[in-house]
């Protein structure tokens, strides 16, 4: 497994974040491409080549792109513009040398016969089929849905490119899902992961949680990483730090924690 970083977590401009990630020893980057300097609509072909060269010249690759801008997956038939925007980000992934984009699909109803549940599946399938045609995985980030429910959704869609970006902290913080169990349930779909930690505050469904520095929350990281290893995952553990007053320090601590943990597993 390799360690990556979300450049936005450094809270500095992209090129500065690349240098910080390089100096830390990270091997990959997953930037947001939903706005600003890395949004598809703001990049010419030459811009894309220059960005890729800058990243690779610094010894890094793009592990994935984050395409999370709030697309309403439950409104299939009314979300065409959002689907087109996501497809543009998938095209950008090709230009930047990665084959994964990730996003949240939002809460999915329990009733599999409801129009909203069916619409979620249709939206995923539409994006997945586009991914089939260009070689890019559309990876759903884990969140409010338990692993078995998410797997059920992915099994229903007619595409090979609908995959999973596994965020173990989201499972712990939002729905009380054991991340180790989740790895085994979702093993056939995991193409990218986030390295984050946290705890749930209150009861499942209340939406109260706290993100914490890696190794200090509710994710059993040694067992979780062992499960990924045992299932043959060799991709990225991409550090994401969404809060805290000392992001660079927290990212370095996360990198050191993961480095030590991986040494114990291999």
Backbone as JSON, one array per atom type, in Angstrom:
{
  "sequence": "XXXXXXXXXXXXXXXXXXXXXXXXXXXXXXXXXXXXXXXXXXXXXXXXXXXXXXXXXXXXXXXXXXXXXXXXXXXXXXXXXXXXXXXXXXXXXXXXXXXXXXXXXXXXXXXXXXXXXXXXXXXXXXXXXXXXXXXXXXXXXXXXXXXXXXXXXXXXXXXXXXXXXXXXXXXXXXXXXXXXXXXXXXXXXXXXXXXXXXXXXXXXXXXXXXXXXXXXXXXXXXXXXXXXXXXXXXXXXXXXXXXXXXXXXXXXXXXXXXXXXXXXXX",
  "N": [[0.84, -1.2, 0.0], [0.35, 2.3, -0.6], [1.1, 5.66, 0.46], [-0.81, 8.56, 0.31], [-1.86, 12.03, -0.09], [-4.42, 14.45, 0.45], [-4.23, 17.39, -1.18], [-5.67, 19.71, -0.48], [-5.9, 19.54, 2.24], [-3.64, 20.67, 3.34], [-4.12, 23.35, 3.17], [-3.01, 25.34, 1.55], [-1.9, 26.92, -1.55], [-2.1, 24.86, -4.55], [0.41, 24.09, -5.83], [2.25, 24.58, -3.8], [1.35, 22.73, -1.95], [1.99, 20.37, -3.27], [4.79, 20.34, -3.05], [5.06, 20.17, -0.26], [3.88, 17.68, 0.2], [5.62, 16.05, -1.25], [8.06, 16.46, 0.17], [7.4, 15.34, 2.56], [7.27, 12.68, 1.95], [5.2, 11.41, 0.74], [3.47, 9.59, -1.86], [1.38, 10.01, -3.56], [-1.38, 12.11, -4.74], [-4.59, 13.43, -4.1], [-6.5, 15.68, -5.41], [-9.15, 18.14, -4.98], [-11.33, 18.78, -7.68], [-13.38, 20.41, -8.24], [-13.68, 23.09, -8.44], [-12.01, 26.29, -8.88], [-8.44, 26.43, -9.52], [-7.98, 23.86, -10.5], [-10.24, 22.93, -11.7], [-12.02, 21.37, -14.38], [-13.11, 23.09, -16.37], [-11.48, 25.25, -16.24], [-9.06, 24.6, -17.3], [-6.89, 24.22, -19.98], [-5.81, 21.92, -22.58], [-3.02, 22.1, -22.67], [-2.54, 23.21, -20.15], [-3.25, 21.07, -18.53], [-1.34, 19.16, -19.21], [0.91, 20.48, -18.24], [0.41, 20.6, -15.48], [0.35, 17.86, -14.82], [3.01, 17.22, -15.47], [4.38, 18.8, -13.61], [3.64, 17.58, -11.21], [4.58, 14.9, -11.56], [7.29, 15.42, -11.99], [8.03, 16.02, -9.46], [8.03, 13.6, -8.28], [5.6, 12.4, -7.72], [2.24, 11.05, -8.11], [-1.13, 11.31, -9.37], [-3.4, 9.99, -7.26], [-6.12, 9.8, -7.3], [-9.03, 11.73, -8.25], [-11.0, 14.17, -6.59], [-14.35, 14.56, -6.94], [-16.51, 15.75, -5.7], [-19.23, 17.62, -5.47], [-21.81, 17.91, -4.66], [-23.76, 16.71, -6.27], [-27.05, 15.69, -6.96], [-27.95, 12.61, -6.56], [-30.35, 11.36, -6.34], [-32.1, 12.48, -8.06], [-32.41, 11.63, -10.74], [-32.76, 12.27, -14.19], [-33.29, 14.87, -13.79], [-30.86, 15.8, -13.23], [-29.0, 16.2, -15.22], [-27.09, 18.17, -15.95], [-25.33, 18.11, -13.8], [-24.39, 15.51, -14.05], [-23.07, 15.7, -16.51], [-21.1, 17.5, -15.76], [-19.68, 15.96, -13.94], [-18.75, 13.98, -15.66], [-16.96, 15.5, -17.14], [-14.99, 15.84, -15.25], [-14.15, 13.25, -15.04], [-13.0, 12.94, -17.55], [-10.9, 14.71, -17.16], [-9.46, 13.26, -15.28], [-8.33, 11.25, -16.87], [-6.56, 12.81, -18.39], [-4.83, 13.61, -16.41], [-3.6, 11.34, -15.66], [-4.72, 9.43, -13.95], [-7.03, 6.85, -12.89], [-9.28, 7.02, -11.35], [-12.08, 8.63, -9.95], [-13.67, 10.2, -7.16], [-16.61, 10.5, -5.12], [-19.31, 11.57, -2.95], [-22.45, 9.93, -2.69], [-24.63, 10.64, -1.29], [-27.44, 10.28, 1.04], [-29.16, 7.2, 0.8], [-32.35, 5.9, 0.18], [-34.06, 3.36, 2.16], [-35.95, 1.72, 0.99], [-35.89, -0.3, -1.7], [-37.46, -0.23, -3.89], [-38.31, 2.31, -4.2], [-38.6, 5.43, -5.96], [-36.5, 7.19, -5.6], [-34.38, 5.58, -4.7], [-34.05, 3.95, -6.95], [-33.35, 5.95, -8.77], [-30.87, 6.78, -7.76], [-29.33, 4.51, -8.34], [-29.53, 4.57, -11.14], [-28.18, 6.95, -11.75], [-25.58, 6.38, -10.83], [-25.05, 4.21, -12.51], [-25.11, 5.43, -15.05], [-22.87, 7.15, -14.91], [-20.95, 5.24, -14.35], [-20.99, 3.68, -16.69], [-20.04, 5.53, -18.5], [-17.5, 5.73, -17.46], [-16.64, 3.13, -18.05], [-16.22, 3.4, -20.76], [-14.04, 5.1, -21.02], [-12.1, 4.24, -19.32], [-12.08, 4.89, -16.56], [-12.67, 4.7, -13.11], [-15.64, 5.16, -11.26], [-15.88, 6.05, -8.15], [-17.67, 5.53, -5.28], [-17.73, 7.28, -2.27], [-17.53, 6.02, 0.99], [-19.97, 6.48, 3.56], [-22.85, 7.49, 5.04], [-24.16, 5.07, 4.63], [-24.32, 1.62, 5.5], [-21.91, -1.0, 4.88], [-22.92, -3.35, 3.65], [-25.29, -2.5, 2.5], [-24.36, -0.62, 0.66], [-22.86, -2.27, -1.0], [-24.94, -3.77, -2.07], [-26.21, -1.87, -3.67], [-24.23, -1.37, -5.6], [-24.06, -3.85, -6.78], [-26.34, -3.91, -8.23], [-26.12, -2.23, -10.41], [-25.43, -1.88, -13.89], [-22.55, -1.91, -14.78], [-18.99, -1.96, -14.96], [-17.38, -0.17, -13.78], [-18.24, 1.07, -11.48], [-17.24, 1.69, -8.35], [-15.57, 1.72, -5.08], [-14.54, 4.2, -2.79], [-13.02, 3.85, 0.07], [-13.61, 5.17, 3.15], [-12.68, 4.83, 6.26], [-13.15, 6.26, 8.61], [-15.5, 7.68, 8.14], [-17.35, 5.61, 8.16], [-17.21, 4.87, 10.88], [-17.91, 7.28, 12.17], [-20.42, 8.02, 11.13], [-22.26, 5.87, 10.74], [-21.68, 3.77, 12.41], [-20.44, 1.51, 11.43], [-18.28, -1.28, 11.4], [-15.06, -0.87, 10.29], [-13.28, -2.9, 9.55], [-14.85, -5.16, 9.03], [-16.22, -4.0, 6.92], [-14.27, -3.82, 4.91], [-14.0, -6.49, 4.13], [-16.55, -7.0, 3.17], [-16.79, -5.22, 1.04], [-14.7, -5.82, -0.62], [-14.35, -6.46, -3.37], [-14.73, -4.11, -4.67], [-13.19, -1.97, -3.81], [-11.11, 0.65, -4.68], [-9.66, 2.79, -3.9], [-8.67, 4.6, -0.98], [-9.4, 6.62, 1.92], [-7.46, 8.03, 4.5], [-8.27, 8.62, 7.59], [-9.59, 9.64, 10.78], [-11.82, 9.31, 13.6], [-14.64, 9.83, 15.83], [-17.96, 8.77, 16.72], [-20.46, 10.88, 18.03], [-22.96, 10.64, 20.29], [-25.93, 9.03, 19.06], [-26.45, 6.62, 16.39], [-27.4, 8.05, 13.33], [-27.91, 10.57, 14.27], [-26.04, 12.3, 13.35], [-23.9, 13.47, 14.63], [-20.55, 13.94, 15.25], [-16.96, 13.64, 15.64], [-14.02, 14.55, 14.08], [-10.73, 13.26, 14.36], [-7.14, 13.32, 14.97], [-5.18, 10.97, 13.09], [-5.15, 7.66, 14.3], [-6.04, 8.22, 16.82], [-8.72, 8.01, 17.1], [-11.78, 6.19, 16.51], [-11.22, 4.25, 14.61], [-9.94, 1.07, 14.1], [-6.93, 0.88, 13.3], [-4.68, -0.86, 12.8], [-5.82, -3.43, 12.56], [-7.61, -2.86, 10.51], [-5.92, -2.09, 8.36], [-4.6, -4.5, 8.07], [-6.69, -6.08, 7.17], [-7.18, -4.91, 4.65], [-4.73, -5.54, 3.45], [-4.9, -8.35, 3.5], [-6.99, -8.77, 1.76], [-5.86, -8.13, -0.58], [-5.5, -5.48, -1.38], [-3.64, -2.96, -2.86], [-3.45, -0.3, -3.24], [-3.85, 3.25, -2.7], [-3.57, 4.87, 0.48], [-4.97, 7.61, 1.34], [-4.31, 10.5, 2.94], [-6.54, 12.5, 4.71], [-7.4, 15.49, 6.16], [-9.73, 17.3, 7.66], [-10.23, 19.24, 9.53], [-9.1, 21.05, 12.47], [-6.41, 22.92, 14.0], [-3.77, 22.77, 13.27], [-2.97, 21.72, 10.56], [-0.79, 20.81, 8.89], [1.0, 19.66, 10.7], [-0.66, 17.66, 11.75], [-1.06, 16.12, 9.44], [1.54, 15.23, 8.97], [1.92, 13.68, 11.27], [-0.01, 11.74, 10.75], [1.05, 10.59, 8.44], [3.45, 9.51, 9.48], [2.37, 7.73, 11.33], [0.98, 5.91, 9.64], [3.12, 4.96, 8.12], [4.67, 3.61, 10.06], [2.77, 1.7, 10.86], [2.4, 0.21, 8.51], [4.92, -0.9, 8.21], [4.88, -2.79, 10.2], [3.14, -4.61, 9.19], [4.17, -5.76, 6.94]],
  "CA": [[0.0, 0.0, 0.0], [1.09, 3.56, -0.72], [0.51, 6.76, 1.21], [-1.06, 9.79, -0.43], [-2.38, 13.17, 0.67], [-5.31, 15.39, -0.23], [-3.55, 18.68, -1.09], [-6.5, 20.71, 0.19], [-5.73, 19.43, 3.69], [-2.56, 21.56, 3.75], [-4.68, 24.7, 3.16], [-2.12, 26.24, 0.81], [-2.09, 26.71, -2.99], [-1.82, 23.5, -5.0], [1.83, 23.8, -6.06], [2.9, 24.51, -2.49], [0.96, 21.46, -1.35], [2.77, 19.32, -3.93], [6.12, 20.33, -2.44], [4.93, 19.67, 1.11], [3.63, 16.24, 0.12], [6.88, 15.44, -1.69], [9.04, 16.5, 1.25], [6.93, 14.43, 3.6], [7.51, 11.31, 1.51], [4.0, 10.85, 0.12], [3.64, 9.15, -3.25], [0.22, 10.35, -4.38], [-2.2, 13.27, -4.42], [-5.98, 13.45, -4.56], [-7.02, 17.04, -5.28], [-10.5, 18.51, -5.41], [-11.34, 19.38, -9.01], [-14.74, 20.92, -8.36], [-13.65, 24.54, -8.61], [-10.69, 26.88, -8.78], [-7.39, 26.24, -10.52], [-7.94, 22.5, -11.05], [-11.53, 22.56, -12.3], [-11.85, 21.09, -15.82], [-13.46, 24.23, -17.21], [-10.43, 26.26, -16.14], [-7.8, 24.01, -17.75], [-6.71, 23.82, -21.37], [-5.01, 20.7, -22.72], [-1.64, 22.42, -22.28], [-2.55, 23.36, -18.69], [-3.32, 19.73, -17.94], [-0.02, 18.56, -19.39], [1.85, 21.17, -17.35], [0.13, 20.16, -14.11], [0.82, 16.48, -14.69], [4.47, 17.25, -15.48], [4.82, 19.36, -12.33], [3.44, 16.55, -10.19], [5.49, 13.77, -11.79], [8.67, 15.89, -11.79], [8.26, 16.0, -8.02], [8.01, 12.22, -7.81], [4.26, 12.03, -7.26], [1.2, 10.76, -9.1], [-2.49, 11.54, -8.89], [-4.0, 8.72, -6.83], [-7.53, 9.92, -7.68], [-9.53, 13.1, -8.21], [-12.23, 14.3, -5.81], [-15.37, 15.22, -7.77], [-17.66, 15.88, -4.81], [-19.77, 18.98, -5.49], [-23.2, 17.92, -4.23], [-24.68, 16.17, -7.27], [-28.21, 15.01, -6.38], [-28.08, 11.31, -7.21], [-31.74, 10.9, -6.23], [-32.93, 13.24, -9.01], [-32.1, 11.23, -12.12], [-33.7, 12.9, -15.11], [-33.22, 16.31, -13.54], [-29.49, 16.12, -12.83], [-28.15, 16.02, -16.4], [-25.95, 19.08, -15.94], [-24.38, 17.59, -12.82], [-23.78, 14.32, -14.64], [-22.11, 16.18, -17.52], [-19.97, 18.1, -15.04], [-18.9, 14.85, -13.4], [-18.06, 13.35, -16.79], [-15.82, 16.36, -17.47], [-13.96, 15.53, -14.26], [-13.62, 11.94, -15.42], [-12.08, 13.23, -18.67], [-9.71, 15.31, -16.56], [-8.69, 12.18, -14.66], [-7.53, 10.63, -17.93], [-5.48, 13.74, -18.75], [-3.89, 13.72, -15.29], [-2.93, 10.06, -15.45], [-5.33, 8.57, -12.94], [-8.23, 6.17, -13.38], [-10.28, 7.02, -10.27], [-12.64, 9.83, -9.33], [-14.48, 9.82, -6.01], [-17.61, 11.46, -4.66], [-20.38, 11.04, -2.11], [-23.73, 9.82, -3.4], [-25.71, 11.11, -0.42], [-28.25, 9.25, 1.7], [-29.95, 6.37, -0.1], [-33.51, 5.34, 0.9], [-34.04, 1.92, 2.46], [-36.88, 1.02, 0.08], [-35.24, -0.5, -2.99], [-38.45, 0.01, -4.95], [-38.65, 3.73, -4.25], [-38.06, 6.11, -7.13], [-35.21, 7.8, -5.27], [-33.37, 4.5, -4.7], [-33.83, 3.59, -8.36], [-32.64, 7.06, -9.4], [-29.46, 6.71, -7.34], [-28.72, 3.45, -9.14], [-29.45, 5.03, -12.53], [-27.12, 7.95, -11.86], [-24.31, 5.65, -10.72], [-24.87, 3.4, -13.72], [-24.78, 6.33, -16.15], [-21.48, 7.57, -14.76], [-20.11, 4.05, -14.47], [-20.87, 3.29, -18.1], [-19.1, 6.46, -19.13], [-16.19, 5.28, -17.01], [-16.28, 1.94, -18.83], [-15.8, 3.8, -22.12], [-12.78, 5.86, -21.02], [-11.15, 3.61, -18.4], [-12.04, 5.59, -15.28], [-13.6, 4.2, -12.1], [-16.46, 6.1, -10.51], [-15.83, 5.44, -6.82], [-18.52, 6.09, -4.25], [-17.08, 7.35, -0.97], [-18.36, 5.48, 2.06], [-20.48, 7.52, 4.44], [-23.96, 7.15, 5.92], [-24.72, 3.74, 4.38], [-23.49, 0.5, 5.91], [-21.21, -1.63, 3.76], [-23.75, -4.34, 2.95], [-26.24, -1.74, 1.69], [-23.62, -0.05, -0.47], [-22.55, -3.36, -1.94], [-26.19, -4.11, -2.76], [-26.43, -0.87, -4.73], [-23.24, -1.58, -6.67], [-24.38, -5.11, -7.46], [-27.52, -3.71, -9.08], [-25.86, -1.38, -11.58], [-24.85, -2.6, -15.03], [-21.29, -1.27, -15.16], [-17.82, -2.51, -14.27], [-16.57, 0.94, -13.26], [-18.77, 1.57, -10.21], [-16.35, 1.16, -7.33], [-15.67, 2.3, -3.74], [-13.47, 4.89, -2.08], [-13.36, 3.49, 1.45], [-13.19, 6.07, 4.22], [-13.06, 4.1, 7.48], [-13.65, 7.18, 9.64], [-16.91, 7.97, 7.86], [-18.13, 4.47, 8.67], [-17.25, 4.95, 12.34], [-18.56, 8.51, 12.64], [-21.77, 8.26, 10.61], [-23.24, 4.77, 10.82], [-21.27, 2.74, 13.34], [-19.97, 0.32, 10.7], [-16.92, -1.74, 11.67], [-14.31, -0.76, 9.05], [-12.65, -4.18, 9.2], [-15.92, -5.92, 8.38], [-16.53, -3.33, 5.65], [-13.27, -4.2, 3.91], [-14.31, -7.84, 3.63], [-17.81, -6.93, 2.43], [-16.63, -4.41, -0.18], [-13.38, -6.13, -1.17], [-14.31, -6.5, -4.84], [-15.02, -2.78, -5.21], [-12.31, -0.92, -3.26], [-10.03, 1.06, -5.58], [-8.97, 3.93, -3.3], [-9.12, 4.79, 0.4], [-8.99, 7.8, 2.67], [-6.9, 7.76, 5.82], [-8.87, 9.63, 8.45], [-10.02, 9.01, 12.02], [-12.82, 10.09, 14.31], [-15.58, 9.1, 16.7], [-19.36, 9.2, 16.71], [-20.96, 11.5, 19.25], [-24.39, 10.39, 20.34], [-26.47, 7.81, 18.5], [-26.47, 6.5, 14.93], [-28.45, 8.82, 12.69], [-27.97, 11.94, 14.78], [-25.12, 13.13, 12.58], [-22.93, 14.16, 15.5], [-19.29, 13.21, 15.25], [-15.76, 14.47, 15.76], [-12.83, 14.05, 13.41], [-9.57, 13.29, 15.24], [-5.9, 12.92, 14.3], [-5.09, 9.54, 12.79], [-4.67, 6.8, 15.37], [-6.59, 8.63, 18.12], [-10.17, 7.89, 17.06], [-12.41, 4.89, 16.64], [-10.83, 3.3, 13.57], [-8.89, 0.13, 14.55], [-6.13, 0.96, 12.09], [-3.84, -2.03, 12.53], [-6.7, -4.49, 12.06], [-8.16, -2.38, 9.24], [-4.88, -2.21, 7.33], [-4.36, -5.93, 7.86], [-7.79, -6.57, 6.34], [-6.89, -4.46, 3.29], [-3.63, -6.38, 2.96], [-5.36, -9.73, 3.29], [-7.88, -8.79, 0.59], [-5.07, -7.85, -1.78], [-5.49, -4.07, -1.78], [-2.29, -2.42, -2.98], [-3.59, 1.08, -3.67], [-3.47, 4.38, -1.86], [-4.16, 5.35, 1.73], [-4.81, 9.04, 1.11], [-4.57, 11.24, 4.18], [-7.49, 13.61, 4.63], [-7.59, 16.17, 7.44], [-10.72, 18.31, 7.32], [-10.37, 20.24, 10.58], [-7.91, 21.16, 13.31], [-5.68, 24.18, 13.86], [-2.4, 22.53, 12.8], [-3.14, 20.68, 9.55], [0.46, 20.21, 8.41], [1.48, 18.8, 11.78], [-1.54, 16.48, 11.81], [-0.79, 15.3, 8.26], [2.83, 14.57, 9.2], [1.67, 12.62, 12.26], [-0.74, 10.67, 10.06], [2.01, 9.92, 7.56], [4.35, 8.72, 10.32], [1.57, 6.64, 11.89], [0.75, 4.92, 8.6], [4.41, 4.36, 7.77], [5.0, 2.64, 11.11], [1.79, 0.61, 10.82], [2.66, -0.63, 7.34], [6.14, -1.66, 8.48], [4.52, -3.92, 11.06], [2.28, -5.54, 8.45], [4.87, -6.38, 5.81]],
  "C": [[0.88, 1.25, 0.0], [0.34, 4.67, 0.02], [0.38, 7.99, 0.32], [-1.62, 10.87, 0.48], [-3.4, 13.92, -0.19], [-4.68, 16.78, -0.08], [-4.34, 19.75, -0.35], [-6.32, 20.69, 1.7], [-4.6, 20.33, 4.2], [-3.02, 23.01, 3.85], [-3.7, 25.74, 2.59], [-2.39, 26.03, -0.68], [-1.55, 25.36, -3.45], [-0.33, 23.21, -5.15], [2.62, 23.75, -4.76], [2.59, 23.18, -1.81], [1.72, 20.29, -1.97], [4.14, 19.21, -3.29], [6.07, 19.77, -1.02], [4.71, 18.16, 1.11], [4.9, 15.5, -0.28], [7.88, 15.36, -0.54], [8.67, 15.57, 2.39], [7.23, 12.97, 3.25], [6.3, 10.66, 0.88], [4.26, 10.52, -1.34], [2.49, 9.58, -4.15], [-0.54, 11.55, -3.87], [-3.62, 13.03, -4.91], [-6.54, 14.86, -4.37], [-8.52, 17.12, -5.55], [-10.41, 19.16, -6.78], [-12.72, 19.98, -9.31], [-14.81, 22.43, -8.55], [-12.22, 25.03, -8.55], [-9.72, 26.43, -9.86], [-7.36, 24.86, -11.14], [-9.28, 22.05, -11.63], [-11.37, 22.37, -13.8], [-12.1, 22.3, -16.71], [-12.4, 25.33, -17.2], [-9.09, 25.78, -16.69], [-7.84, 23.68, -19.24], [-5.94, 22.5, -21.4], [-3.57, 20.95, -22.28], [-1.53, 22.6, -20.77], [-2.48, 21.99, -18.02], [-1.97, 19.02, -18.06], [1.0, 19.17, -18.43], [1.65, 20.74, -15.9], [0.64, 18.74, -13.88], [2.34, 16.43, -14.63], [5.0, 17.76, -14.15], [4.73, 18.31, -11.23], [4.44, 15.41, -10.36], [6.95, 14.18, -11.63], [9.04, 15.92, -10.31], [8.08, 14.61, -7.41], [6.67, 11.73, -7.31], [3.37, 11.66, -8.44], [-0.13, 11.23, -8.52], [-3.09, 10.19, -8.53], [-5.46, 8.65, -7.26], [-7.85, 11.4, -7.75], [-10.81, 13.12, -7.38], [-13.22, 15.16, -6.58], [-16.64, 15.47, -6.98], [-18.15, 17.32, -4.76], [-21.25, 19.02, -5.14], [-24.2, 17.48, -5.28], [-25.81, 15.41, -6.58], [-28.45, 13.7, -7.12], [-29.52, 10.81, -7.2], [-32.65, 11.56, -7.27], [-32.59, 12.9, -10.46], [-33.19, 11.72, -13.06], [-33.74, 14.4, -14.96], [-31.8, 16.75, -13.21], [-28.5, 15.98, -13.99], [-26.92, 16.92, -16.38], [-24.88, 18.61, -14.96], [-23.67, 16.35, -13.32], [-22.73, 14.73, -15.67], [-20.88, 16.78, -16.85], [-19.07, 17.01, -14.46], [-18.12, 14.15, -14.51], [-16.84, 14.17, -17.22], [-14.66, 16.12, -16.5], [-13.35, 14.16, -14.53], [-12.66, 12.07, -16.61], [-10.78, 13.83, -18.14], [-8.83, 14.25, -15.91], [-7.79, 11.5, -15.69], [-6.33, 11.51, -18.26], [-4.43, 13.85, -17.65], [-3.32, 12.37, -14.87], [-3.48, 9.2, -14.34], [-6.6, 7.93, -13.5], [-9.31, 6.08, -12.31], [-10.76, 8.44, -10.0], [-13.53, 9.36, -8.19], [-15.49, 10.92, -5.7], [-18.57, 10.77, -3.7], [-21.67, 10.96, -2.94], [-24.9, 10.27, -2.54], [-26.47, 9.95, 0.2], [-29.12, 8.52, 0.67], [-31.12, 5.78, 0.68], [-33.38, 3.84, 1.13], [-34.88, 1.13, 1.47], [-36.27, 0.92, -1.32], [-36.19, -0.29, -4.17], [-38.84, 1.48, -5.08], [-37.98, 4.38, -5.45], [-36.7, 6.72, -6.83], [-34.09, 6.76, -5.24], [-33.03, 4.13, -6.13], [-33.05, 4.69, -9.08], [-31.16, 7.09, -9.02], [-28.73, 5.67, -8.19], [-28.54, 3.88, -10.59], [-28.32, 6.04, -12.71], [-25.75, 7.29, -11.78], [-24.03, 4.87, -12.0], [-24.48, 4.27, -14.92], [-23.32, 6.76, -16.09], [-20.52, 6.38, -14.88], [-19.93, 3.61, -15.91], [-19.97, 4.25, -18.86], [-17.67, 6.1, -18.73], [-15.72, 4.05, -17.76], [-15.68, 2.34, -20.18], [-14.47, 4.52, -22.15], [-11.75, 5.3, -20.04], [-10.99, 4.32, -17.07], [-13.08, 5.01, -14.34], [-14.34, 5.35, -11.43], [-16.62, 5.51, -9.11], [-16.68, 6.21, -5.81], [-17.77, 6.12, -2.93], [-18.04, 6.85, 0.1], [-18.75, 6.6, 3.02], [-21.62, 7.02, 5.3], [-24.51, 5.74, 5.74], [-23.77, 2.65, 4.87], [-22.98, -0.25, 4.68], [-22.1, -2.58, 2.97], [-24.77, -3.64, 2.06], [-25.55, -1.15, 0.46], [-23.27, -1.13, -1.49], [-23.8, -3.75, -2.73], [-26.5, -3.15, -3.89], [-25.49, -1.14, -5.9], [-23.49, -2.87, -7.44], [-25.55, -4.94, -8.44], [-27.22, -2.96, -10.37], [-25.09, -2.15, -12.64], [-23.63, -1.86, -15.55], [-20.16, -1.9, -14.36], [-17.03, -1.42, -13.55], [-17.12, 1.56, -11.99], [-18.02, 0.91, -9.07], [-16.52, 1.91, -6.0], [-14.37, 3.02, -3.36], [-13.78, 4.7, -0.6], [-12.75, 4.48, 2.43], [-13.62, 5.43, 5.53], [-13.63, 5.01, 8.56], [-15.11, 7.53, 9.4], [-17.8, 6.84, 8.35], [-18.3, 4.57, 10.18], [-18.1, 6.13, 12.8], [-20.04, 8.6, 12.28], [-22.75, 7.11, 10.8], [-22.8, 3.62, 11.72], [-20.82, 1.44, 12.69], [-18.54, -0.01, 11.1], [-16.13, -1.68, 10.36], [-13.65, -2.06, 8.6], [-13.67, -5.06, 8.47], [-16.23, -5.33, 7.0], [-15.54, -3.7, 4.55], [-13.62, -5.55, 3.3], [-15.6, -7.84, 2.8], [-17.61, -6.26, 1.07], [-15.36, -4.73, -0.96], [-13.3, -6.07, -2.68], [-14.45, -5.12, -5.48], [-14.03, -1.7, -4.79], [-11.17, -0.61, -4.22], [-9.2, 2.2, -4.99], [-9.48, 4.05, -1.87], [-8.68, 6.15, 0.93], [-8.46, 7.35, 4.03], [-7.31, 8.91, 6.73], [-9.33, 8.91, 9.71], [-11.05, 9.91, 12.71], [-13.69, 9.21, 15.18], [-16.99, 9.63, 16.47], [-19.7, 9.8, 18.06], [-22.47, 11.3, 19.29], [-24.75, 9.07, 19.68], [-26.39, 7.82, 16.97], [-27.66, 7.28, 14.37], [-28.56, 10.25, 13.16], [-27.03, 12.88, 14.02], [-24.14, 13.92, 13.41], [-21.66, 13.32, 15.58], [-18.13, 14.19, 15.4], [-14.61, 13.81, 15.01], [-11.64, 14.24, 14.34], [-8.31, 12.94, 14.46], [-5.81, 11.4, 14.16], [-4.5, 8.76, 13.96], [-5.23, 7.15, 16.73], [-8.1, 8.52, 18.17], [-10.64, 6.46, 17.14], [-12.07, 3.88, 15.57], [-9.72, 2.39, 14.08], [-7.86, -0.06, 13.42], [-5.28, -0.27, 11.8], [-4.68, -3.16, 11.94], [-7.28, -4.13, 10.69], [-7.14, -2.52, 8.12], [-4.56, -3.67, 7.04], [-5.45, -6.53, 6.98], [-7.59, -6.16, 4.88], [-5.78, -5.3, 2.67], [-4.12, -7.77, 2.61], [-6.28, -9.84, 2.08], [-7.16, -8.37, -0.69], [-5.06, -6.41, -2.23], [-4.06, -3.55, -1.76], [-2.29, -0.94, -3.35], [-3.22, 2.09, -2.6], [-4.29, 4.49, -0.58], [-3.94, 6.86, 1.69], [-5.26, 9.83, 2.33], [-5.49, 12.43, 3.92], [-7.67, 14.19, 6.02], [-8.48, 17.37, 7.19], [-10.89, 19.39, 8.38], [-9.1, 20.25, 11.41], [-7.14, 22.43, 13.0], [-4.28, 24.01, 13.3], [-2.41, 21.43, 11.74], [-1.84, 20.02, 9.12], [1.05, 19.26, 9.45], [0.65, 17.52, 11.85], [-1.3, 15.55, 10.62], [0.53, 14.55, 8.44], [2.67, 13.43, 10.21], [0.95, 11.44, 11.62], [0.2, 9.88, 9.16], [2.93, 9.01, 8.37], [3.61, 7.52, 10.91], [1.36, 5.54, 10.87], [2.04, 4.21, 8.2], [4.8, 3.29, 8.78], [4.06, 1.44, 11.07], [2.07, -0.34, 9.66], [3.93, -1.46, 7.52], [5.84, -2.9, 9.32], [3.74, -5.0, 10.31], [3.01, -6.29, 7.35], [6.29, -6.79, 6.2]]
}
